[in-house]
Structures are given as structure tokens and as C-alpha cells.
């Protein structure tokens, strides 16, 4: 039985490490998408891109950001509820 406990503990520890790494990657991705949104807004305000391009990329980046935030919420829930 102690061997099973060790394996279970090792599996749980690896799961937590994997989830923590995934959380870190998602946070980095969200920050990068926020920078892209700011950049596309600035380009639109400065007249470097037209409204259609602005809307296209803003919607794309916002959708990706929303998806990452939802995945991050699941990841954080997994980490807090072992």
C-alpha cells in the first residue's frame, strides 16, 4: 500500500506542476494579447489602419483572450481543488 501512496503522490505532484506551467503560459498569452489589442487600437487611432482591419483584429484578439481567460479559470480551479 505505501507504494501506491507514493505513486499517487508523485502523480498528483506532476499534475500540479503541469497545471502551474499551463497557468503561467496562459497568463503570458493573455498579456501578449492585451498588448496586441492596445497596438491595434493605437494603429487605428493614428490612422495607420482602417476601421475594418481594426475590427477584424480586435475581435480576433479579444476572442483568443476570452478563451485563454476561461481556460485559466479552469486551470486555477483545478489547482485550488485537488
Secondary structure, DSSP 8 states (H G I E B T S, - for coil): -HHHHHHHHHHHHHHHHHHHHHHHHHHHHHHHHHHHHHHHHHHHHTTSS-HHHHHHHHHHHHHHHHHHHHHHHHHHHHHH--
